[in-house]
Amino acid sequence: MSVRRSRSASTPGGAAPGYDLTDPYDLVIVGAGPEGLSAGLSAGMAGLSTLVIETKRPGGNAALSTNRIENYLGFPGGVTGTRLAKLAVRQLQDVKVDLRPTVEATGIEHGGNGRYRINVSGADHVDQLTAGLVLLACGQTFQPLTTTLMRRGSPNSS
């Protein structure tokens, strides 16, 4: 796996200056929620050329939450999702991780040469990325819980 640390820091709204998306990455992370951002930080600190892509904005569902996130590592008093995402983006910039919001992975396939091809849309006319590793950190979609109320005394009630 090649290690490339010569890129400029990425910007939250776009590409790292002077970096071409057609260059191969060591790692592409699909999803920029707390897990994807944390993985990107760890990979960047380890010296891997890393790209984090996200269809929306960094921070995932946590960034959309109006409630404080309690018991999050490093924030004993809690932290808002927006603040957590902003701090994580700044840390990614510090370790030269390329963050691309509005880029969507539409398919992933193994290239047979030890690398993966990631089909993308919304990436400044680039249709395919390559990486030695791909990490899926796609998060979750909240769905309301539906329940069926059972009548007391029915065979299935407790």
Residue, then its C-alpha position, 0 to 999 in steps of 0.5 A: m500500500s502506498v503512503r502519500r502525505s504530500r497533499s494540501a489540506s482539504t476544504p469542507g466544500g471541495a477538493a484538496p487544492g492540487y489533488d486529482l480525484t483520479d489518483p489512487y487512494d489507499l483508503v476510501i471511506v463511504g460515509a462522513g458520520p461520526e464513524g466515517l470521520s473518526a476512521g478518516l482521522s485514524a487513517g490520516m494519522a497513520g499516513l494513508s492517502t484517504l478520501v471520505i465521501e458523503t452524499k450530504r453534509p459531514g456529521g451524518n444524523a448526529a449533525l442534524s440532531t438538536n439534542r446534545i450527544e451525551n457520553y461521547l468520548g472526549f466530551p464528558g459534558g456532552v456536545t452538539g452534533t453540529r459542533l462535533a462535525k465541525l471539530a472532526v472536519r478541522q481535524l481531518q484537514d490537519v492530517k490531510v484527509d480529502l473530504r468530499p461532501t456531495v459525492e455519492a458512491t453508486g457501486i463498488e467492485h473489486g478490480g482483480n489487481g488488489r484494488y477496488r473501483i468505486n463508481v461515484s456521482g457528483a465528483d466534478h465529472v469523475d465517474q470512478l475512484t480507485a482504492g486499496l481499501v474501502l470502508l463502508a460507514c453508511g450510518q443509519t436511517f431512523q424509522p418510526l417504531t410501529t407497534t400493534l396493540m394487543r387486546r388484554g387476554s389474547p393468546n399473544s399478550s403477556 
